[in-house]
Amino acid sequence: MADANQNPEIFELNNGSMRALITNFGCTITSLSVPGKDGKLADVVLGFDSVDPYVKGLAPYFGCIVGRVANRIKDGKFKLNGTEYSLPINRPPNSLHGGHKGYDKQIWKVAEHKKGDNPSITFKYHSHDGEEGYPGNLSLTATYTLTSSTTMRLDMEAVPENKPTPVSLAQHTYWNLAGHNSGNILDHAIQIRANHITPVDENTVPTGEIKPVKGTPFDFTAEKRVGESIHEVGLGYDHNYVLDCGEEKQGLKHAARVKDPSSSRVLNLWSNAPGMQFYTANYVNGVVGKGGAVYGKHAGLCLETQGFPNAINTPNFPSIVVQPGEKYSHTMLFEFSVE
């Protein structure tokens, strides 16, 4: 459990060329400043100036780690080893991102905070049996590290202590590579290393199919403007991509490459997760953020590497169940550059 005396606060990681501000409330990245083509730093994540708005629940999952299970679980129900579990229906008719008080709304313990050339911060959280309806105690660790002048790494781990449990954590930052206060991301170009998506029903839950993106508005196998076909997909993109065609390095797959033409900033994302929710902030509407910036629809984009949504109820999806004695490990590498 979080120590009773531990308050939400913001911590800095700074290596001289990039600067991250991260709070122990939900392991949330509140600010990330990286250089653009002129060497000028810009803060490229949506968020708030202080922890208060996060604590008050004003953030639509800005920058946080979500869990125990990211994304939607159909009707908030699943069966595991013959026992049926019921979860909070916090996004009717489904359970979303861990329920009413998921990991994004918990105070994590700061286990270590290192300065220097490769500054890092490690957070820990103990999730108890029955928390938000999920089975078993779970010990969690999340470490953010600035591994090079313009690279940030996130390592998430979870160890079940006494019962098998579904685990699928996701990092839910809203990116705008032109700067958090620069308007919408429709002119960003993105390449997603996925030949398939998992199509969804009217409640945004995967149908269980795995469909090729070729010839559809979901095809980002070659770099394409985010806004090019967005009008053909309803409110915007909010879909899980099957990461099946990226090259690998250090055990991580190339998941996506995003470029902002105005600043020439590029983000390459690497991950060892099987899927990635590509979300274009379709429901963000007039949120007043840092420096009084107003975030509207499509003000950012999310690249949430994850287990497939509703995998616990979908036998043909990769399993997200972790057994006691096993360890869930999920790493993301955010590489920034200018070109």
N, C-alpha and C positions, 0 to 999 in steps of 0.2 A: 504494500500500500504506500501511497505517497506520504511522506512525513507531514505531520499536521502543521509543522512550522515552515513548510516549504511554500513560498509564494510564487505566483507567476512573475517571471522577469525575463528580460531580453539580454542575450549574450552575444558577443561579437567574435567572429573569426575574420582575421585580416592578415593577408600575406604581402601587402604592399601594392598588389595589382588588382586584387578583387577583395570585396568585403561582403560578408554575410552577417545578417542579424537573425538570430534564431531564438525562439522562446521555449521554455520548458512546458508551456501550456500547449499540449498537442504536438510537441516536437515541430513547431511551426516556423517555416522560413518567412520572416516578415519583410525582409529586404535582401536583395542581392545585387550588388553593383559591379558591373563589368565594363571594360573599355569598348568603345566603338571605333569607327574608322579614323577619327581624328584624335584618338587616345582619350577622348572624354568619357568619364564614367557615367553610366545611367543605371538606375535601379530598374531591373527588368521583371520584377514580380509584383502582382497586385497584393495589396494588404493595407494595414493600418499603422499609424505612427506609434501607438502604445498598445499594451496588452488588453486594456479595458474593453474595446469593441469585440475582441475575440472572446473574452470571458462572458460578455453580455450576449453572445450568440449572433452577432451581426454579420459574421463572415460566412459566405456560402462555401465553406471548406477551403478558404484561401490558405495555401501553403502548408497544410498540416499533414500528418500521417494518420490515415484512417484504418480502422480495424475494429474488432477481430477479423471481420471479413469485409473487404472493400466491395463497393458496388451493390447490386440488388440481389436479394434472395426472395424468390417468388413467394408471395403470400406470407412471408415471414415464417416459413415452416421448413423443416428438413428432418429426415430420419437418419440415425447413425447407430449401427449395431442393434437395430430393433427398437430403439427408443426414439420417440418423436419429440422434437424441440420446437418451442414457439418463441419467436423473437418479436420485439416491438415493431409495430407497423408505423414507422416514422415518415415514410414517403408512400402513402396509400396508393395501391393495395400491397406494397412491398416493404421489406425492411432494407434500409440503405446504410452503407458505410458504418455498420456496427451498432446501429440503434440510436436511441435518444441521447445517450451519453457514451459515445464511442471513444476511442483512444485520442481523437482530436480534441476532446473536451476534458481530458484528464491532465493533472499536473504530474509530469514525469520527474523522476529524481535525477539531478545532475551528478553523474558518477565520476566524470573526469572532464576537465577543460584545459587543453594544452595550447600554449602560445608558440611562437616561433615560425619557421619557414613553412611547416605543414601543420597549421593549427587545426585542432579538432575539438569536438565536444561530443560526449557520450551521455545518452539519457537511458534510464531504466524505468520499467513499469511492471508491476505485478498485477495481473488480471485474475480475479478470483472466480472459482467455480460458480456458474449461475449468473455471472455479470452479463447484463443485457440478454440473458437467456442462453448464453453459450456454455457448453460443458467443459469442466476441468479448469484447474489452475494453469496459468501460462505466464512464464517469465520472458519479458521482452527487453531487447536492447536495440538502440538506434544510435549510430555514430555518423556524424557529418565531418568530413575532412577536406581541407583544401590541399589537394595532392600535387598541384603544380600551380604556376602563376595564374592560369585561367581554367582550372579544372576543379570541380567539386565532386566528391564521392559520398554516397550514402550507403551504409551497410545496416540492414535490418535483420534481426534474428529473433526467433521465438522458440521456446522449449516448453512443451507440455509436461506437466509434472505427474499427473495421475490418471488422465483420461485422454483417449483420442479426441481430437477437436479439429474443426475446419479452421484454417488460418490463411488469410490472404491480405497482406498489408499493401497499401498504396500511398505514394507521395502525391499530394493533390495541389501542387503549385500551379497557379495561373501565370503563364509566361506572356510577356509582351516585349519582344527584343528591341523595339524602338524606344522603350521606356514605359513604365507602368501608366503614365499619364498622357500617353500619346494618341489616344483614340483606339480604333478597332484593329484587329489583326488580320483583316481580310486580304491585305496585300502581302502578308508573309507568305513565303513559298515553303512548302513542306514535302519531304519525301518520307514515306512510312514503309519500312521493310516488311511488308505483309502482302501476300498474294490472296489472302482470305479474310473475311470478317465473320462474326457470328451475328446473323440478322436478328432483329428484335420484334416482339409483338407490340401491341398498342400501349402496353405499360412499360416499355423499354426493357423488357426481360428477354434474353436470348431464347429463340424458339428451339434450340438444340441443333439447328443446321450449321454447317460450316460452308460458306459460299464464296466462290471466286469473286474478286473485285473487278476483274477485267471487263471493260465495257460498261462499267457503272460509275456513278458520281463518287463512289468510295475508293476509286483507284488512285492511289498516291505512290505507286511503285516507281514512277518517274516523278521528279520534282514538279509541283503544280501549285498555283496560287490557291490559298485556302478558300478564297471567295469565288473561285471559278465556277464551281457547280453547287455551291452551298444551298442555293435556292431550290435545288431539286431534292433536298433531303429533309423537308419539313422545317423545323425550327433551326436546324444546324446539325453539326456532327455531334453524336453522343454514342459512340459505337466502339465495341471491342475488336481490335485488330489482332489477327493470329500472326505472331512474329515468326515468320517461317522462311525469310529469304535474305537475312542480313549476314554480313561476314562476322566472324568471331574474333575476339582477342581477350586474353586473360579470363576465359570462361564466360565472357559476356557477349551477347549478340547486339549488333547494331540495330537499334529499334527505329530511330527517326533522326532526320536532319531538318532543321528549321533555319530559314534565312530571312532577315528583315532587310529589304532593299534600301531603306532610307539611311540606316546606320551601318550597313554591311556586317552587322553582327550575325554570327552563325552559332547555333547550338546543335551539337551532336550528342545524342543520348544512347547509352549502352546499358543493357540490363540482362539479367538471367531469368526474367519472368517469361512465361509463355505467351502472355497477351498484353495489350496496351489499349486502354480506353482513350480515344481521341475525342476531346470535348471542347467545343468552341464557345463556352460561357453563354449558352443560349438563354439561361434563366437569370443572368445578372442584369439588374435593372435599377439604375440610380443609386448604387452603393457609394457613399462618400468615403473615400480612402485617404491615403497619405497626402499630406499637403493640401487637402481639400479637393483633390482630384475626384471627379465623378465617373465611376465605372458603369458603363452601359452594356447592352447586349454585344457579344463578341469582343469585349475589351481585352480578353486574354485567351490563351489556349492551354489546355491541360494535356499532359502526356503521362497518363497514369499506368505505369507498367504494373501488372497484376496477374493473379489467376483469373481464369475466365469467369464472368459474372454468372451467378446461380449454378456454378459448377457442382455444388453439393447436391443439387437435384437433377443433374444432367450427367448420366453415366458415361457418355461418349466424350465428355470434356476431361482434360487432365485433372486428376484428383487434387483437392486442396486439403485433404485430411492428413494431419500429422499425428503420429503415434508417440506415446511417452517413450523416451529414450532416443527419439529422432530430433532433428533440429531443422526448423524452417529457416532458410537463408535467402535473402533477397537483396541484391546489390544494384545500385544505379550509379552510372557515371555521367556527369554533365560536363561536356567539353565545350568551352566557348572559344571562338576565334573570330577573326575579321577577314573578309575577302571581297 
